[in-house]
Amino acid sequence: MINNFYITSPIEAEVIEKLTVGTRVLFSGVIYTARDAAHHRLVQALDKGDKLPFDLNGQALYYMGPSPAAPDQVIGSAGPTTSSRMDIYTPRLIADGIRAMIGKGNRSPAVKEAIKKYKAVYFTTIGGAGALLAKSIRQVEVIAYEDLGTEAILRLNVENFPAIVANDIYGEDLFDQGKARYQRRK
């Protein structure tokens, strides 16, 4: 296992190949937020052939809905939301260029297959640590679907945003590994 692998987003394909389950990473660069409603709109736009609010190629999506920022902050609490809620849309977005997703919880078999097929990666981060995660966010800009409120798409400029590889292109799953270790201990 590699500790503190530094990643710049957008992510190059050769970086994805180096990432294995359990690798701790620190993201810098641009990541985008998107939740259920934004995913739905992105897939609708793809289906219609409409222009998307950002180029998906090599990008990372963070499943997060921010809380309002205090006067001296860039963003309020910025913790992850449950990733499985996006699973019905995720294979399509991966096929169209998304290379990384960040959230909490495990993924469906369809998402794990798309990760392998299209060489993407799923990262998990700690739920309940939104205030700590917000310290890595340097700039926030609403870029699409402002009418969705906290589900609008944001462009985040981040520095050393922490995450752990949960699903890699080799078919490994951090959550399955954890369950297997627990069962062996019983």
PyMOL commands that set and color helices and strands:
alter all, ss='L'
color gray80, all
select helices_A, chain A and resi 13-18+36-48+83-86+90-95+109-118+130-134+146-151+174-185
alter helices_A, ss='H'
color red, helices_A
select strands_A, chain A and resi 5-9+24-33+60-62+100-103+121-124+137-144+153-167
alter strands_A, ss='S'
color yellow, strands_A
deselect
rebuild
show_as cartoon
